Amino acid sequence: MATLKQVAAHADVSVQTVSNALNAPHRLRPDTLERVTRSIELLNYRPNRNARSLRTSAVELIGYCVPSWHGGQAHLVMDQFLHALCAAAETTGRHILLFTAPAGADGMSVYDDLHARRLVDGFVLSQTETHDPRHGWLKDQRIPFVSFGRVWKESTQPGPYVDVDGAGGCAMATRHLYDGGRRRIGFLGWPRSSGLAEDRLAGWRDACVELGLPVDGLAVHCVEDTFDEGARGAASLLDAPEPVDAIVALSDVLALGALRELNRRGLAAGTEVALTGFDDSPLASVVSPALTTLRQPIDLIANELIDILTGPDLSEEPVERLLQPELIVRGSSAPG
């Protein structure tokens, strides 16, 4: 493999001029830049990533810990996010290094090892949680990072993040069902220990109160994000003395479980009981009736994360970007 000195000799310029062509091309005259670029291509020169990131403090290779899910199953939306994140990084000439690590403090040794060996220059975090140890450790080590998702139940965010307005999305879905004539709208959520779940629950509750709809006894906390739990939660809402005529589900998985329960009972989703999900996963458009759901702007999220992480200065006030989901209306919420 060619060296920087060999490229400089081939182009008949100094080593510094080659460095400028790679890192600060605006400093060179167009004809000089063209000559150096031609030499780089002819010699198939590839810059030393470690040397460059050490010299410039640039975030060139980005680490991302792939989350583990219940039962070892794939998570359809996060798989979409991973593809979008890689594509967003590659459009800027960067790449994503994937790894796994135990949850909590036990996993910090993996992050430490990756950075100490100069395998990555910064991190994109997901699955953030209250008192997440990664944020404080990365800040103390002055390692660049950005989070997909907020850290819940903390007065200030411990670093930059990009997130989707779950409360606003669930409020939007609730108003959509109300506009379709629904007046007893239930909610399927996750345990109260989840900040994301509490956020989306609050969106449903606030919209119901604003519209003068009942909320007492109409929220079911599912133990897990599974089809079975969605079906169980829907059964609870349908077996109440006053059954619901619509359901807002925190996720597509819970909504599809609820759809299964409606089908089992012979209830027509979209006419007898309306239903909405959250995420617009690939299954949402292929079930019958197709699922009304809230679409997360996955490509925009990925681009924003890379933009923040590779920006000029992450040491300033943390960047916080809250994006809006889009309501995708399909047959499961047809007016009653």
NORMO-V832909 format. One record per backbone hydrogen bond with DSSP energy under -0.5 kcal/mol. CO is the residue of the C=O (numbers start at 1). NH is the residue of the N-H. If there is no record, write none. Layout:
BEGIN
CO,NH
CO,NH
END
This chain:
BEGIN
3,7
4,8
5,9
6,10
7,11
8,12
8,13
14,18
15,19
16,20
17,21
18,22
19,23
20,24
24,27
25,28
29,33
30,34
31,35
32,36
33,37
34,38
35,39
36,40
37,41
38,42
39,43
40,45
41,44
43,2
47,49
48,52
49,53
50,54
51,55
52,56
53,57
58,60
60,95
61,121
61,122
62,97
63,124
64,66
64,99
65,67
69,72
70,73
74,76
75,79
76,80
77,81
78,82
79,83
80,84
81,85
82,86
83,87
84,88
85,89
86,90
87,91
89,92
89,94
90,93
95,62
96,98
97,64
99,66
103,106
104,107
105,108
107,110
107,111
108,112
109,113
110,114
111,115
112,116
113,117
114,119
114,120
115,118
121,144
122,63
123,125
123,146
124,65
125,148
129,132
132,135
132,136
133,137
134,138
135,139
136,140
137,141
138,143
139,142
142,144
144,123
146,125
147,149
147,162
150,152
151,154
160,147
161,321
162,149
163,323
164,166
165,169
166,170
167,171
168,172
169,173
170,174
171,175
172,176
173,177
174,178
175,179
176,180
177,182
178,181
180,336
184,186
184,245
184,246
186,248
187,189
187,220
188,250
189,222
191,194
193,195
194,198
195,199
196,200
197,201
198,202
199,203
200,204
201,205
202,206
203,207
204,208
205,209
206,210
207,211
208,212
208,213
209,212
215,218
218,187
218,220
220,189
220,222
224,226
226,230
227,231
228,232
229,233
230,234
231,235
232,236
233,237
234,238
235,239
237,244
241,243
245,274
246,186
247,249
247,276
248,188
251,255
252,256
253,257
254,258
255,259
256,260
257,261
258,262
259,263
260,264
261,265
262,266
262,267
263,266
267,269
268,271
268,272
268,273
273,270
274,247
275,292
276,249
278,252
279,296
281,284
282,285
283,286
283,287
284,291
290,332
292,277
293,295
293,328
294,279
294,296
295,326
296,298
297,301
298,302
299,303
300,304
301,305
302,306
303,307
304,308
305,309
306,310
308,311
313,316
319,161
320,322
321,163
321,323
323,165
326,295
326,328
327,329
328,293
330,333
331,334
332,270
332,275
END
